[in-house]
Amino acid sequence: MTLLITVLAAVGVTATWYATAPKSQMKLGVLCWLYWGASLMWLVDAISEYLTEGAEYFNPAPQDMLNDAYLGLSVVALGGVIWIAYLLIKDPKQVLARIVVPRDAAALDSEKTPEIAK
């Protein structure tokens, strides 16, 4: 379930990234890498479990499937949180820069700076 959920998230974000790639400033490529990396991690996990358990791997208990679904959704949510933090740090649309540093900050600084006596 974790592999399925992360692959679906990766495919969805990749399709969105591809559709908006030339003009997008939302750094969806970072989110693509996060989800594809998680998908690769779960693929390796699935292969190792199959090698240890054999065909029993394909018959999980309902409780295990539910736990895996929660884990997959948690990984997708954590990827979203990391992406949002990355957006806030990089600020590609300069939204935070406009809020934190007002446009008239330079004018205010020049008024507050005392002139040096000659």
Protein Blocks (a to p, Z undefined) as FASTA:
>chain_A
ZZmmmmmmmmmmmmmmmmmmmmpcklmmmmmmmmmmmmmmmmmmmmmmmmmnommlmmcc
fklmmmmmmmmmmmmmmmmmmmmmmmmmnomnommmmmmmcfklmmmmmmmpccddZZ
